Every structure is written in C-alpha cells, then in structure tokens.
Amino acid sequence: MSIQAVLLPLFVLVLLTFVLGFWAAYLRVQAVRNREVHPRDVALREPNWPPRVLKIAYAFQNQLELPLLFYVLTILAWITKQADLLFVVLAWIFVVLRILHAGVHVTSNHLGKRAILFIAGAVVLAVMWLIFALRILLA
C-alpha cells in the first residue's frame, strides 16, 4: 500500500482530535468571558465548566486515549511493511467508528450508543493488533 493510503486514516483522526481540542478551547474561553465560570474554579482541572463545554472537552480527551494505540500500530505496520489492504480497510473502519463516537459524544451523549461505538472501535483495533502481532511473530 502507498504511504498516503496508510496514513490518510491517521491524518483524519488527528484532524478530528484537533477540531475537538480547538472547539473545547474556544468554548472554555467563551465561558470565562461570559462569566459562566471563574478561572479559579477550573484552574486545577476541576470539572466546573458548563455541561456543553465538558462534553466537548471530554470528547477531545477521549481522542487521546484509545487512538494512541492506533497511531502506534499504524507507524509500526508501515515500518515493518505489514500495512496492506486489510490494514487500511480496518483502519478506516476504526476511524469512522471514532468519528461516530465523537459525534454522539458532542450531541446527544447517549451512553448506550457511545458505548456500542467505543466497543466496536476497540474490537476493530484489537483485531488489527492481533493480525499485526501474528504476522510479526509467525514470520
């Protein structure tokens, strides 16, 4: 697979993370400016932000958790020449599930839907890691 095909899902996930991070930052600044929250009440990461701000901020933080394993795997798969069509297809499935998860997180925040999307993404990523590990260990 080409480097572009392998890295495009990663770039999309990075873009999602930046969008959520900048959105959260913007909402936090607005909340302080509008006097919805006082800086001393959130200076030590206390969750005293308005609920809308917290939803976006938590969606951003969530993109720094499970996707970390995706980033590492993508780099390892490229370096070891294990990034084939199956890898790219599974990568896109993972990224789409992360986008859907973030979408639910910042809108309805329906825990059941979020959980299903999170678990589905985690399973896809676990399968990706299993395939990668087996290919490396059995080579």
C-alpha distance (Angstrom), angle and dihedral (degrees) to the residues before:
residue distance angle dihedral
M1 . . .
S2 3.77 . .
I3 3.78 120.4 .
Q4 3.81 88.3 -117.1
A5 3.81 92.6 55.8
V6 3.80 91.8 47.8
L7 3.80 96.7 45.1
L8 3.81 100.1 39.2
P9 3.84 94.0 81.8
L10 3.80 88.7 48.5
F11 3.82 91.1 50.4
V12 3.81 90.6 50.3
L13 3.81 91.0 51.9
V14 3.81 91.0 47.8
L15 3.81 88.9 50.7
L16 3.81 90.6 51.5
T17 3.80 89.6 51.2
F18 3.81 93.1 50.5
V19 3.82 92.4 46.3
L20 3.80 91.2 52.6
G21 3.81 92.5 43.8
F22 3.80 95.0 50.2
W23 3.80 90.7 42.9
A24 3.82 90.6 52.8
A25 3.80 91.1 47.4
Y26 3.81 91.4 49.7
L27 3.82 91.9 49.6
R28 3.80 91.1 47.8
V29 3.79 92.3 52.2
Q30 3.80 89.9 47.6
A31 3.81 91.6 49.5
V32 3.81 91.1 52.9
R33 3.82 92.9 44.5
N34 3.80 91.3 48.5
R35 3.81 89.4 48.6
E36 3.79 92.2 -121.0
V37 3.80 87.7 131.4
H38 3.80 134.4 18.0
P39 3.82 116.5 -131.2
R40 3.83 92.1 -125.8
D41 3.81 88.9 59.7
V42 3.81 92.6 59.9
A43 3.81 103.1 25.3
L44 3.82 93.6 106.8
R45 3.80 95.4 43.7
E46 3.78 94.1 -91.1
P47 3.80 110.2 164.5
N48 3.81 93.9 -120.3
W49 3.79 95.3 125.5
P50 3.80 120.9 116.5
P51 3.83 111.8 -86.2
R52 3.83 94.2 -106.4
V53 3.80 90.9 54.6
L54 3.81 91.2 48.1
K55 3.82 92.2 51.0
I56 3.79 92.0 55.4
A57 3.81 94.0 40.9
Y58 3.80 92.2 50.4
A59 3.81 91.0 47.2
F60 3.82 87.1 54.0
Q61 3.81 93.0 47.9
N62 3.79 89.6 49.0
Q63 3.82 89.1 59.3
L64 3.81 88.5 60.3
E65 3.79 94.1 57.1
L66 3.84 120.7 53.2
P67 3.82 94.1 15.7
L68 3.80 89.2 63.5
L69 3.81 87.7 73.9
F70 3.81 88.9 50.3
Y71 3.80 92.5 52.7
V72 3.80 92.3 49.7
L73 3.80 92.4 46.5
T74 3.79 92.9 48.9
I75 3.79 91.7 52.9
L76 3.80 92.8 45.1
A77 3.81 92.6 46.8
W78 3.80 90.9 52.1
I79 3.80 94.7 45.9
T80 3.80 92.6 48.5
K81 3.81 93.2 42.5
Q82 3.80 92.4 -119.0
A83 3.82 95.1 122.5
D84 3.79 101.8 109.1
L85 3.80 133.8 150.7
L86 3.82 92.1 -75.4
F87 3.80 89.8 53.1
V88 3.81 92.5 50.5
V89 3.82 93.3 47.1
L90 3.81 91.5 49.9
A91 3.81 90.1 45.2
W92 3.80 90.8 55.3
I93 3.80 91.4 47.5
F94 3.81 89.2 52.2
V95 3.81 92.4 48.0
V96 3.81 93.3 47.9
L97 3.81 89.7 50.2
R98 3.83 89.7 50.4
I99 3.81 91.0 50.3
L100 3.80 91.0 49.3
H101 3.81 90.4 46.4
A102 3.80 91.0 51.9
G103 3.80 90.0 46.2
V104 3.79 91.9 55.6
H105 3.81 90.1 43.0
V106 3.82 94.3 56.6
T107 3.82 96.6 39.8
S108 3.80 122.9 33.9
N109 3.82 93.4 -5.6
H110 3.81 86.7 -150.9
L111 3.79 102.1 -179.6
G112 3.80 95.3 -151.4
K113 3.80 93.7 53.5
R114 3.79 91.4 42.9
A115 3.80 91.3 50.5
I116 3.81 93.2 50.7
L117 3.81 91.5 49.7
F118 3.80 92.1 45.5
I119 3.80 93.4 49.3
A120 3.81 92.0 45.5
G121 3.81 90.1 51.8
A122 3.79 91.8 46.4
V123 3.81 91.0 50.8
V124 3.82 92.1 49.4
L125 3.80 90.4 49.0
A126 3.81 91.7 47.0
V127 3.81 89.7 51.7
M128 3.80 89.5 50.1
W129 3.81 90.6 51.9
L130 3.82 92.0 45.9
I131 3.80 92.5 51.5
F132 3.80 90.9 46.6
A133 3.80 93.9 47.5
L134 3.81 93.0 47.5
R135 3.79 92.1 48.9
I136 3.81 91.6 50.6
L137 3.80 96.6 42.2
L138 3.79 96.1 43.6
A139 3.80 96.5 43.0
